[in-house]
Amino acid sequence: MDINSISSGVVAQNASQKTGDAVGVKVARKAMDIQADAAAQLISSVSSPTSNKASEPHLGNTINTHA
């Protein structure tokens, strides 16, 4: 049995696996970047809440515990 042919096959398989892993990591990073951009866009599209404290100061001061 020729050891060189076995080792070259293992080396080729290892190199192929490393390439596949690198591609998988790159795709995962790209997907996370896209999700981060979408989340930032969604957050920026939400308007900030307006405060009615000046016009109706009684709102939000009590909790109905008998409901």
CHARMM internal coordinates of N, CA and C (Angstrom, degrees):
IC EDIT
DIST 1 N 1 CA 1.4491
DIST 1 CA 1 C 1.5227
ANGL 1 N 1 CA 1 C 108.60
DIST 1 C 2 N 1.3145
ANGL 1 CA 1 C 2 N 116.17
DIHE 1 N 1 CA 1 C 2 N 136.00
DIST 2 N 2 CA 1.4486
ANGL 1 C 2 N 2 CA 121.84
DIHE 1 CA 1 C 2 N 2 CA -177.55
DIST 2 CA 2 C 1.5252
ANGL 2 N 2 CA 2 C 109.68
DIHE 1 C 2 N 2 CA 2 C -92.42
DIST 2 C 3 N 1.3246
ANGL 2 CA 2 C 3 N 116.07
DIHE 2 N 2 CA 2 C 3 N 117.25
DIST 3 N 3 CA 1.4671
ANGL 2 C 3 N 3 CA 121.63
DIHE 2 CA 2 C 3 N 3 CA -178.30
DIST 3 CA 3 C 1.5277
ANGL 3 N 3 CA 3 C 110.89
DIHE 2 C 3 N 3 CA 3 C -70.16
DIST 3 C 4 N 1.2994
ANGL 3 CA 3 C 4 N 117.87
DIHE 3 N 3 CA 3 C 4 N -32.27
DIST 4 N 4 CA 1.4615
ANGL 3 C 4 N 4 CA 120.83
DIHE 3 CA 3 C 4 N 4 CA -179.12
DIST 4 CA 4 C 1.5316
ANGL 4 N 4 CA 4 C 112.03
DIHE 3 C 4 N 4 CA 4 C -62.35
DIST 4 C 5 N 1.3090
ANGL 4 CA 4 C 5 N 117.41
DIHE 4 N 4 CA 4 C 5 N -38.79
DIST 5 N 5 CA 1.4661
ANGL 4 C 5 N 5 CA 119.68
DIHE 4 CA 4 C 5 N 5 CA -179.70
DIST 5 CA 5 C 1.5284
ANGL 5 N 5 CA 5 C 110.23
DIHE 4 C 5 N 5 CA 5 C -69.41
DIST 5 C 6 N 1.3098
ANGL 5 CA 5 C 6 N 116.94
DIHE 5 N 5 CA 5 C 6 N -36.09
DIST 6 N 6 CA 1.4731
ANGL 5 C 6 N 6 CA 120.37
DIHE 5 CA 5 C 6 N 6 CA 178.17
DIST 6 CA 6 C 1.5212
ANGL 6 N 6 CA 6 C 110.04
DIHE 5 C 6 N 6 CA 6 C -68.34
DIST 6 C 7 N 1.3225
ANGL 6 CA 6 C 7 N 116.81
DIHE 6 N 6 CA 6 C 7 N -46.25
DIST 7 N 7 CA 1.4693
ANGL 6 C 7 N 7 CA 120.00
DIHE 6 CA 6 C 7 N 7 CA -178.07
DIST 7 CA 7 C 1.5218
ANGL 7 N 7 CA 7 C 111.45
DIHE 6 C 7 N 7 CA 7 C -66.35
DIST 7 C 8 N 1.3255
ANGL 7 CA 7 C 8 N 118.04
DIHE 7 N 7 CA 7 C 8 N -36.64
DIST 8 N 8 CA 1.4626
ANGL 7 C 8 N 8 CA 119.12
DIHE 7 CA 7 C 8 N 8 CA 179.13
DIST 8 CA 8 C 1.5241
ANGL 8 N 8 CA 8 C 110.59
DIHE 7 C 8 N 8 CA 8 C -67.58
DIST 8 C 9 N 1.3276
ANGL 8 CA 8 C 9 N 117.55
DIHE 8 N 8 CA 8 C 9 N -34.07
DIST 9 N 9 CA 1.4530
ANGL 8 C 9 N 9 CA 120.72
DIHE 8 CA 8 C 9 N 9 CA 176.39
DIST 9 CA 9 C 1.5144
ANGL 9 N 9 CA 9 C 111.68
DIHE 8 C 9 N 9 CA 9 C -66.81
DIST 9 C 10 N 1.3196
ANGL 9 CA 9 C 10 N 117.12
DIHE 9 N 9 CA 9 C 10 N -40.09
DIST 10 N 10 CA 1.4631
ANGL 9 C 10 N 10 CA 121.66
DIHE 9 CA 9 C 10 N 10 CA 178.21
DIST 10 CA 10 C 1.5225
ANGL 10 N 10 CA 10 C 110.33
DIHE 9 C 10 N 10 CA 10 C -66.93
DIST 10 C 11 N 1.3184
ANGL 10 CA 10 C 11 N 116.73
DIHE 10 N 10 CA 10 C 11 N -41.49
DIST 11 N 11 CA 1.4621
ANGL 10 C 11 N 11 CA 120.94
DIHE 10 CA 10 C 11 N 11 CA 179.14
DIST 11 CA 11 C 1.5273
ANGL 11 N 11 CA 11 C 110.09
DIHE 10 C 11 N 11 CA 11 C -64.08
DIST 11 C 12 N 1.3239
ANGL 11 CA 11 C 12 N 116.94
DIHE 11 N 11 CA 11 C 12 N -42.62
DIST 12 N 12 CA 1.4666
ANGL 11 C 12 N 12 CA 120.36
DIHE 11 CA 11 C 12 N 12 CA 179.33
DIST 12 CA 12 C 1.5309
ANGL 12 N 12 CA 12 C 110.35
DIHE 11 C 12 N 12 CA 12 C -64.45
DIST 12 C 13 N 1.3333
ANGL 12 CA 12 C 13 N 116.70
DIHE 12 N 12 CA 12 C 13 N -41.93
DIST 13 N 13 CA 1.4540
ANGL 12 C 13 N 13 CA 120.32
DIHE 12 CA 12 C 13 N 13 CA 178.73
DIST 13 CA 13 C 1.5258
ANGL 13 N 13 CA 13 C 110.69
DIHE 12 C 13 N 13 CA 13 C -64.89
DIST 13 C 14 N 1.3219
ANGL 13 CA 13 C 14 N 117.23
DIHE 13 N 13 CA 13 C 14 N -41.09
DIST 14 N 14 CA 1.4599
ANGL 13 C 14 N 14 CA 121.79
DIHE 13 CA 13 C 14 N 14 CA 179.20
DIST 14 CA 14 C 1.5293
ANGL 14 N 14 CA 14 C 110.97
DIHE 13 C 14 N 14 CA 14 C -64.21
DIST 14 C 15 N 1.3180
ANGL 14 CA 14 C 15 N 117.28
DIHE 14 N 14 CA 14 C 15 N -42.19
DIST 15 N 15 CA 1.4673
ANGL 14 C 15 N 15 CA 121.29
DIHE 14 CA 14 C 15 N 15 CA 178.40
DIST 15 CA 15 C 1.5231
ANGL 15 N 15 CA 15 C 110.42
DIHE 14 C 15 N 15 CA 15 C -65.41
DIST 15 C 16 N 1.3156
ANGL 15 CA 15 C 16 N 116.90
DIHE 15 N 15 CA 15 C 16 N -39.62
DIST 16 N 16 CA 1.4555
ANGL 15 C 16 N 16 CA 121.10
DIHE 15 CA 15 C 16 N 16 CA 178.41
DIST 16 CA 16 C 1.5241
ANGL 16 N 16 CA 16 C 110.70
DIHE 15 C 16 N 16 CA 16 C -65.30
DIST 16 C 17 N 1.3281
ANGL 16 CA 16 C 17 N 116.76
DIHE 16 N 16 CA 16 C 17 N -40.11
DIST 17 N 17 CA 1.4631
ANGL 16 C 17 N 17 CA 120.89
DIHE 16 CA 16 C 17 N 17 CA 178.82
DIST 17 CA 17 C 1.5289
ANGL 17 N 17 CA 17 C 110.53
DIHE 16 C 17 N 17 CA 17 C -66.12
DIST 17 C 18 N 1.3231
ANGL 17 CA 17 C 18 N 117.56
DIHE 17 N 17 CA 17 C 18 N -40.88
DIST 18 N 18 CA 1.4688
ANGL 17 C 18 N 18 CA 120.82
DIHE 17 CA 17 C 18 N 18 CA 178.89
DIST 18 CA 18 C 1.5254
ANGL 18 N 18 CA 18 C 110.29
DIHE 17 C 18 N 18 CA 18 C -63.55
DIST 18 C 19 N 1.3380
ANGL 18 CA 18 C 19 N 116.53
DIHE 18 N 18 CA 18 C 19 N -40.86
DIST 19 N 19 CA 1.4649
ANGL 18 C 19 N 19 CA 120.33
DIHE 18 CA 18 C 19 N 19 CA 177.94
DIST 19 CA 19 C 1.5176
ANGL 19 N 19 CA 19 C 110.52
DIHE 18 C 19 N 19 CA 19 C -63.78
DIST 19 C 20 N 1.3264
ANGL 19 CA 19 C 20 N 116.43
DIHE 19 N 19 CA 19 C 20 N -44.27
DIST 20 N 20 CA 1.4542
ANGL 19 C 20 N 20 CA 120.69
DIHE 19 CA 19 C 20 N 20 CA 178.19
DIST 20 CA 20 C 1.5152
ANGL 20 N 20 CA 20 C 112.16
DIHE 19 C 20 N 20 CA 20 C -62.23
DIST 20 C 21 N 1.3310
ANGL 20 CA 20 C 21 N 116.36
DIHE 20 N 20 CA 20 C 21 N -40.55
DIST 21 N 21 CA 1.4703
ANGL 20 C 21 N 21 CA 120.53
DIHE 20 CA 20 C 21 N 21 CA 177.68
DIST 21 CA 21 C 1.5238
ANGL 21 N 21 CA 21 C 110.67
DIHE 20 C 21 N 21 CA 21 C -64.18
DIST 21 C 22 N 1.3233
ANGL 21 CA 21 C 22 N 116.93
DIHE 21 N 21 CA 21 C 22 N -41.59
DIST 22 N 22 CA 1.4621
ANGL 21 C 22 N 22 CA 120.63
DIHE 21 CA 21 C 22 N 22 CA -179.31
DIST 22 CA 22 C 1.5268
ANGL 22 N 22 CA 22 C 110.39
DIHE 21 C 22 N 22 CA 22 C -64.68
DIST 22 C 23 N 1.3244
ANGL 22 CA 22 C 23 N 116.39
DIHE 22 N 22 CA 22 C 23 N -40.06
DIST 23 N 23 CA 1.4649
ANGL 22 C 23 N 23 CA 119.88
DIHE 22 CA 22 C 23 N 23 CA 178.17
DIST 23 CA 23 C 1.5185
ANGL 23 N 23 CA 23 C 110.04
DIHE 22 C 23 N 23 CA 23 C -66.24
DIST 23 C 24 N 1.3270
ANGL 23 CA 23 C 24 N 117.26
DIHE 23 N 23 CA 23 C 24 N -41.40
DIST 24 N 24 CA 1.4614
ANGL 23 C 24 N 24 CA 121.02
DIHE 23 CA 23 C 24 N 24 CA 178.65
DIST 24 CA 24 C 1.5189
ANGL 24 N 24 CA 24 C 112.20
DIHE 23 C 24 N 24 CA 24 C -62.06
DIST 24 C 25 N 1.3154
ANGL 24 CA 24 C 25 N 116.56
DIHE 24 N 24 CA 24 C 25 N -41.53
DIST 25 N 25 CA 1.4666
ANGL 24 C 25 N 25 CA 120.57
DIHE 24 CA 24 C 25 N 25 CA 178.40
DIST 25 CA 25 C 1.5255
ANGL 25 N 25 CA 25 C 110.35
DIHE 24 C 25 N 25 CA 25 C -65.60
DIST 25 C 26 N 1.3158
ANGL 25 CA 25 C 26 N 116.37
DIHE 25 N 25 CA 25 C 26 N -41.41
DIST 26 N 26 CA 1.4741
ANGL 25 C 26 N 26 CA 120.14
DIHE 25 CA 25 C 26 N 26 CA 179.97
DIST 26 CA 26 C 1.5327
ANGL 26 N 26 CA 26 C 110.75
DIHE 25 C 26 N 26 CA 26 C -63.93
DIST 26 C 27 N 1.3251
ANGL 26 CA 26 C 27 N 117.16
DIHE 26 N 26 CA 26 C 27 N -41.78
DIST 27 N 27 CA 1.4633
ANGL 26 C 27 N 27 CA 121.21
DIHE 26 CA 26 C 27 N 27 CA 178.65
DIST 27 CA 27 C 1.5265
ANGL 27 N 27 CA 27 C 110.12
DIHE 26 C 27 N 27 CA 27 C -65.42
DIST 27 C 28 N 1.3338
ANGL 27 CA 27 C 28 N 117.36
DIHE 27 N 27 CA 27 C 28 N -42.05
DIST 28 N 28 CA 1.4672
ANGL 27 C 28 N 28 CA 120.83
DIHE 27 CA 27 C 28 N 28 CA 179.14
DIST 28 CA 28 C 1.5293
ANGL 28 N 28 CA 28 C 110.86
DIHE 27 C 28 N 28 CA 28 C -63.21
DIST 28 C 29 N 1.3164
ANGL 28 CA 28 C 29 N 117.01
DIHE 28 N 28 CA 28 C 29 N -42.31
DIST 29 N 29 CA 1.4735
ANGL 28 C 29 N 29 CA 120.36
DIHE 28 CA 28 C 29 N 29 CA 178.43
DIST 29 CA 29 C 1.5241
ANGL 29 N 29 CA 29 C 111.24
DIHE 28 C 29 N 29 CA 29 C -63.46
DIST 29 C 30 N 1.3307
ANGL 29 CA 29 C 30 N 116.44
DIHE 29 N 29 CA 29 C 30 N -40.90
DIST 30 N 30 CA 1.4654
ANGL 29 C 30 N 30 CA 120.56
DIHE 29 CA 29 C 30 N 30 CA 179.04
DIST 30 CA 30 C 1.5225
ANGL 30 N 30 CA 30 C 110.16
DIHE 29 C 30 N 30 CA 30 C -64.17
DIST 30 C 31 N 1.3240
ANGL 30 CA 30 C 31 N 116.98
DIHE 30 N 30 CA 30 C 31 N -41.13
DIST 31 N 31 CA 1.4679
ANGL 30 C 31 N 31 CA 120.99
DIHE 30 CA 30 C 31 N 31 CA 178.42
DIST 31 CA 31 C 1.5216
ANGL 31 N 31 CA 31 C 110.83
DIHE 30 C 31 N 31 CA 31 C -63.92
DIST 31 C 32 N 1.3300
ANGL 31 CA 31 C 32 N 117.17
DIHE 31 N 31 CA 31 C 32 N -40.86
DIST 32 N 32 CA 1.4663
ANGL 31 C 32 N 32 CA 120.14
DIHE 31 CA 31 C 32 N 32 CA 178.20
DIST 32 CA 32 C 1.5223
ANGL 32 N 32 CA 32 C 111.07
DIHE 31 C 32 N 32 CA 32 C -66.99
DIST 32 C 33 N 1.3250
ANGL 32 CA 32 C 33 N 117.79
DIHE 32 N 32 CA 32 C 33 N -36.54
DIST 33 N 33 CA 1.4663
ANGL 32 C 33 N 33 CA 120.62
DIHE 32 CA 32 C 33 N 33 CA 176.81
DIST 33 CA 33 C 1.5262
ANGL 33 N 33 CA 33 C 110.79
DIHE 32 C 33 N 33 CA 33 C -64.00
DIST 33 C 34 N 1.3252
ANGL 33 CA 33 C 34 N 116.03
DIHE 33 N 33 CA 33 C 34 N -41.75
DIST 34 N 34 CA 1.4643
ANGL 33 C 34 N 34 CA 120.21
DIHE 33 CA 33 C 34 N 34 CA 178.99
DIST 34 CA 34 C 1.5222
ANGL 34 N 34 CA 34 C 110.09
DIHE 33 C 34 N 34 CA 34 C -64.23
DIST 34 C 35 N 1.3401
ANGL 34 CA 34 C 35 N 116.90
DIHE 34 N 34 CA 34 C 35 N -42.48
DIST 35 N 35 CA 1.4625
ANGL 34 C 35 N 35 CA 120.43
DIHE 34 CA 34 C 35 N 35 CA 178.77
DIST 35 CA 35 C 1.5268
ANGL 35 N 35 CA 35 C 111.13
DIHE 34 C 35 N 35 CA 35 C -65.21
DIST 35 C 36 N 1.3183
ANGL 35 CA 35 C 36 N 117.18
DIHE 35 N 35 CA 35 C 36 N -39.03
DIST 36 N 36 CA 1.4634
ANGL 35 C 36 N 36 CA 120.38
DIHE 35 CA 35 C 36 N 36 CA 178.89
DIST 36 CA 36 C 1.5278
ANGL 36 N 36 CA 36 C 110.63
DIHE 35 C 36 N 36 CA 36 C -64.82
DIST 36 C 37 N 1.3219
ANGL 36 CA 36 C 37 N 116.59
DIHE 36 N 36 CA 36 C 37 N -41.04
DIST 37 N 37 CA 1.4662
ANGL 36 C 37 N 37 CA 120.02
DIHE 36 CA 36 C 37 N 37 CA 177.48
DIST 37 CA 37 C 1.5269
ANGL 37 N 37 CA 37 C 111.44
DIHE 36 C 37 N 37 CA 37 C -64.11
DIST 37 C 38 N 1.3301
ANGL 37 CA 37 C 38 N 116.18
DIHE 37 N 37 CA 37 C 38 N -41.75
DIST 38 N 38 CA 1.4650
ANGL 37 C 38 N 38 CA 120.06
DIHE 37 CA 37 C 38 N 38 CA 179.31
DIST 38 CA 38 C 1.5297
ANGL 38 N 38 CA 38 C 110.58
DIHE 37 C 38 N 38 CA 38 C -65.61
DIST 38 C 39 N 1.3297
ANGL 38 CA 38 C 39 N 117.14
DIHE 38 N 38 CA 38 C 39 N -40.80
DIST 39 N 39 CA 1.4651
ANGL 38 C 39 N 39 CA 120.18
DIHE 38 CA 38 C 39 N 39 CA 178.59
DIST 39 CA 39 C 1.5226
ANGL 39 N 39 CA 39 C 111.07
DIHE 38 C 39 N 39 CA 39 C -65.43
DIST 39 C 40 N 1.3114
ANGL 39 CA 39 C 40 N 117.16
DIHE 39 N 39 CA 39 C 40 N -41.82
DIST 40 N 40 CA 1.4695
ANGL 39 C 40 N 40 CA 120.21
DIHE 39 CA 39 C 40 N 40 CA 178.72
DIST 40 CA 40 C 1.5246
ANGL 40 N 40 CA 40 C 110.88
DIHE 39 C 40 N 40 CA 40 C -63.82
DIST 40 C 41 N 1.3234
ANGL 40 CA 40 C 41 N 116.62
DIHE 40 N 40 CA 40 C 41 N -39.39
DIST 41 N 41 CA 1.4580
ANGL 40 C 41 N 41 CA 120.56
DIHE 40 CA 40 C 41 N 41 CA 178.25
DIST 41 CA 41 C 1.5260
ANGL 41 N 41 CA 41 C 110.39
DIHE 40 C 41 N 41 CA 41 C -66.03
DIST 41 C 42 N 1.3231
ANGL 41 CA 41 C 42 N 117.04
DIHE 41 N 41 CA 41 C 42 N -40.71
DIST 42 N 42 CA 1.4606
ANGL 41 C 42 N 42 CA 121.03
DIHE 41 CA 41 C 42 N 42 CA 179.16
DIST 42 CA 42 C 1.5202
ANGL 42 N 42 CA 42 C 111.08
DIHE 41 C 42 N 42 CA 42 C -65.30
DIST 42 C 43 N 1.3247
ANGL 42 CA 42 C 43 N 116.78
DIHE 42 N 42 CA 42 C 43 N -42.90
DIST 43 N 43 CA 1.4646
ANGL 42 C 43 N 43 CA 121.17
DIHE 42 CA 42 C 43 N 43 CA 179.60
DIST 43 CA 43 C 1.5291
ANGL 43 N 43 CA 43 C 110.44
DIHE 42 C 43 N 43 CA 43 C -64.44
DIST 43 C 44 N 1.3140
ANGL 43 CA 43 C 44 N 116.61
DIHE 43 N 43 CA 43 C 44 N -40.74
DIST 44 N 44 CA 1.4662
ANGL 43 C 44 N 44 CA 118.86
DIHE 43 CA 43 C 44 N 44 CA -178.93
DIST 44 CA 44 C 1.5283
ANGL 44 N 44 CA 44 C 112.29
DIHE 43 C 44 N 44 CA 44 C -71.92
DIST 44 C 45 N 1.3349
ANGL 44 CA 44 C 45 N 117.05
DIHE 44 N 44 CA 44 C 45 N -21.28
DIST 45 N 45 CA 1.4630
ANGL 44 C 45 N 45 CA 119.50
DIHE 44 CA 44 C 45 N 45 CA -179.75
DIST 45 CA 45 C 1.5286
ANGL 45 N 45 CA 45 C 112.66
DIHE 44 C 45 N 45 CA 45 C -80.56
DIST 45 C 46 N 1.3256
ANGL 45 CA 45 C 46 N 117.08
DIHE 45 N 45 CA 45 C 46 N -16.20
DIST 46 N 46 CA 1.4645
ANGL 45 C 46 N 46 CA 120.72
DIHE 45 CA 45 C 46 N 46 CA -179.98
DIST 46 CA 46 C 1.5221
ANGL 46 N 46 CA 46 C 108.39
DIHE 45 C 46 N 46 CA 46 C -80.97
DIST 46 C 47 N 1.3240
ANGL 46 CA 46 C 47 N 115.06
DIHE 46 N 46 CA 46 C 47 N 129.03
DIST 47 N 47 CA 1.4599
ANGL 46 C 47 N 47 CA 118.32
DIHE 46 CA 46 C 47 N 47 CA -179.96
DIST 47 CA 47 C 1.5254
ANGL 47 N 47 CA 47 C 109.51
DIHE 46 C 47 N 47 CA 47 C -77.71
DIST 47 C 48 N 1.2900
ANGL 47 CA 47 C 48 N 115.32
DIHE 47 N 47 CA 47 C 48 N 151.47
DIST 48 N 48 CA 1.4617
ANGL 47 C 48 N 48 CA 119.39
DIHE 47 CA 47 C 48 N 48 CA 179.01
DIST 48 CA 48 C 1.5226
ANGL 48 N 48 CA 48 C 109.17
DIHE 47 C 48 N 48 CA 48 C -74.08
DIST 48 C 49 N 1.3132
ANGL 48 CA 48 C 49 N 117.28
DIHE 48 N 48 CA 48 C 49 N 144.74
DIST 49 N 49 CA 1.4642
ANGL 48 C 49 N 49 CA 119.66
DIHE 48 CA 48 C 49 N 49 CA -178.19
DIST 49 CA 49 C 1.5255
ANGL 49 N 49 CA 49 C 111.07
DIHE 48 C 49 N 49 CA 49 C -67.56
DIST 49 C 50 N 1.3078
ANGL 49 CA 49 C 50 N 114.13
DIHE 49 N 49 CA 49 C 50 N 143.97
DIST 50 N 50 CA 1.4666
ANGL 49 C 50 N 50 CA 119.12
DIHE 49 CA 49 C 50 N 50 CA 177.41
DIST 50 CA 50 C 1.5140
ANGL 50 N 50 CA 50 C 108.52
DIHE 49 C 50 N 50 CA 50 C -94.48
DIST 50 C 51 N 1.2745
ANGL 50 CA 50 C 51 N 115.98
DIHE 50 N 50 CA 50 C 51 N 146.08
DIST 51 N 51 CA 1.4564
ANGL 50 C 51 N 51 CA 121.32
DIHE 50 CA 50 C 51 N 51 CA -178.12
DIST 51 CA 51 C 1.5211
ANGL 51 N 51 CA 51 C 110.17
DIHE 50 C 51 N 51 CA 51 C -96.47
DIST 51 C 52 N 1.3222
ANGL 51 CA 51 C 52 N 116.10
DIHE 51 N 51 CA 51 C 52 N 129.69
DIST 52 N 52 CA 1.4576
ANGL 51 C 52 N 52 CA 121.80
DIHE 51 CA 51 C 52 N 52 CA 176.94
DIST 52 CA 52 C 1.5192
ANGL 52 N 52 CA 52 C 110.92
DIHE 51 C 52 N 52 CA 52 C -102.54
DIST 52 C 53 N 1.3194
ANGL 52 CA 52 C 53 N 117.13
DIHE 52 N 52 CA 52 C 53 N 11.86
DIST 53 N 53 CA 1.4698
ANGL 52 C 53 N 53 CA 121.11
DIHE 52 CA 52 C 53 N 53 CA -178.35
DIST 53 CA 53 C 1.5236
ANGL 53 N 53 CA 53 C 111.66
DIHE 52 C 53 N 53 CA 53 C -59.14
DIST 53 C 54 N 1.3068
ANGL 53 CA 53 C 54 N 117.92
DIHE 53 N 53 CA 53 C 54 N -36.66
DIST 54 N 54 CA 1.4624
ANGL 53 C 54 N 54 CA 120.04
DIHE 53 CA 53 C 54 N 54 CA -177.54
DIST 54 CA 54 C 1.5223
ANGL 54 N 54 CA 54 C 110.90
DIHE 53 C 54 N 54 CA 54 C -69.69
DIST 54 C 55 N 1.3383
ANGL 54 CA 54 C 55 N 117.52
DIHE 54 N 54 CA 54 C 55 N -41.10
DIST 55 N 55 CA 1.4636
ANGL 54 C 55 N 55 CA 119.82
DIHE 54 CA 54 C 55 N 55 CA -177.19
DIST 55 CA 55 C 1.5261
ANGL 55 N 55 CA 55 C 112.54
DIHE 54 C 55 N 55 CA 55 C -85.84
DIST 55 C 56 N 1.3535
ANGL 55 CA 55 C 56 N 118.02
DIHE 55 N 55 CA 55 C 56 N -31.19
DIST 56 N 56 CA 1.4609
ANGL 55 C 56 N 56 CA 121.19
DIHE 55 CA 55 C 56 N 56 CA -179.13
DIST 56 CA 56 C 1.5363
ANGL 56 N 56 CA 56 C 108.81
DIHE 55 C 56 N 56 CA 56 C -137.04
DIST 56 C 57 N 1.3165
ANGL 56 CA 56 C 57 N 117.91
DIHE 56 N 56 CA 56 C 57 N 82.42
DIST 57 N 57 CA 1.4671
ANGL 56 C 57 N 57 CA 121.11
DIHE 56 CA 56 C 57 N 57 CA -174.02
DIST 57 CA 57 C 1.5282
ANGL 57 N 57 CA 57 C 113.89
DIHE 56 C 57 N 57 CA 57 C -69.56
DIST 57 C 58 N 1.3236
ANGL 57 CA 57 C 58 N 118.76
DIHE 57 N 57 CA 57 C 58 N -15.31
DIST 58 N 58 CA 1.4608
ANGL 57 C 58 N 58 CA 120.75
DIHE 57 CA 57 C 58 N 58 CA -179.10
DIST 58 CA 58 C 1.5261
ANGL 58 N 58 CA 58 C 113.34
DIHE 57 C 58 N 58 CA 58 C -80.29
DIST 58 C 59 N 1.3152
ANGL 58 CA 58 C 59 N 118.31
DIHE 58 N 58 CA 58 C 59 N -15.97
DIST 59 N 59 CA 1.4633
ANGL 58 C 59 N 59 CA 121.36
DIHE 58 CA 58 C 59 N 59 CA -177.95
DIST 59 CA 59 C 1.5279
ANGL 59 N 59 CA 59 C 111.58
DIHE 58 C 59 N 59 CA 59 C -73.16
DIST 59 C 60 N 1.3115
ANGL 59 CA 59 C 60 N 115.80
DIHE 59 N 59 CA 59 C 60 N 134.36
DIST 60 N 60 CA 1.4559
ANGL 59 C 60 N 60 CA 121.48
DIHE 59 CA 59 C 60 N 60 CA 175.41
DIST 60 CA 60 C 1.5053
ANGL 60 N 60 CA 60 C 114.81
DIHE 59 C 60 N 60 CA 60 C 83.08
DIST 60 C 61 N 1.3145
ANGL 60 CA 60 C 61 N 118.55
DIHE 60 N 60 CA 60 C 61 N 10.13
DIST 61 N 61 CA 1.4660
ANGL 60 C 61 N 61 CA 120.78
DIHE 60 CA 60 C 61 N 61 CA -177.99
DIST 61 CA 61 C 1.5123
ANGL 61 N 61 CA 61 C 113.41
DIHE 60 C 61 N 61 CA 61 C -97.35
DIST 61 C 62 N 1.3290
ANGL 61 CA 61 C 62 N 118.75
DIHE 61 N 61 CA 61 C 62 N -16.74
DIST 62 N 62 CA 1.4597
ANGL 61 C 62 N 62 CA 121.22
DIHE 61 CA 61 C 62 N 62 CA -178.72
DIST 62 CA 62 C 1.5283
ANGL 62 N 62 CA 62 C 110.26
DIHE 61 C 62 N 62 CA 62 C -129.55
DIST 62 C 63 N 1.3434
ANGL 62 CA 62 C 63 N 114.35
DIHE 62 N 62 CA 62 C 63 N 159.57
DIST 63 N 63 CA 1.4420
ANGL 62 C 63 N 63 CA 121.59
DIHE 62 CA 62 C 63 N 63 CA 178.35
DIST 63 CA 63 C 1.5151
ANGL 63 N 63 CA 63 C 108.25
DIHE 62 C 63 N 63 CA 63 C -122.08
DIST 63 C 64 N 1.3207
ANGL 63 CA 63 C 64 N 118.32
DIHE 63 N 63 CA 63 C 64 N 129.49
DIST 64 N 64 CA 1.4460
ANGL 63 C 64 N 64 CA 122.40
DIHE 63 CA 63 C 64 N 64 CA 178.83
DIST 64 CA 64 C 1.5310
ANGL 64 N 64 CA 64 C 107.52
DIHE 63 C 64 N 64 CA 64 C -84.15
DIST 64 C 65 N 1.3238
ANGL 64 CA 64 C 65 N 116.54
DIHE 64 N 64 CA 64 C 65 N 106.28
DIST 65 N 65 CA 1.4654
ANGL 64 C 65 N 65 CA 120.73
DIHE 64 CA 64 C 65 N 65 CA -178.81
DIST 65 CA 65 C 1.5151
ANGL 65 N 65 CA 65 C 112.47
DIHE 64 C 65 N 65 CA 65 C -91.60
DIST 65 C 66 N 1.3099
ANGL 65 CA 65 C 66 N 119.44
DIHE 65 N 65 CA 65 C 66 N -2.89
DIST 66 N 66 CA 1.4664
ANGL 65 C 66 N 66 CA 122.89
DIHE 65 CA 65 C 66 N 66 CA -179.06
DIST 66 CA 66 C 1.5086
ANGL 66 N 66 CA 66 C 112.40
DIHE 65 C 66 N 66 CA 66 C -102.71
DIST 66 C 67 N 1.2827
ANGL 66 CA 66 C 67 N 118.09
DIHE 66 N 66 CA 66 C 67 N 10.56
DIST 67 N 67 CA 1.4633
ANGL 66 C 67 N 67 CA 120.68
DIHE 66 CA 66 C 67 N 67 CA -177.44
DIST 67 CA 67 C 1.5048
ANGL 67 N 67 CA 67 C 111.30
DIHE 66 C 67 N 67 CA 67 C -77.87
END
COOR INIT
IC SEED 1 N 1 CA 1 C
IC BUILD
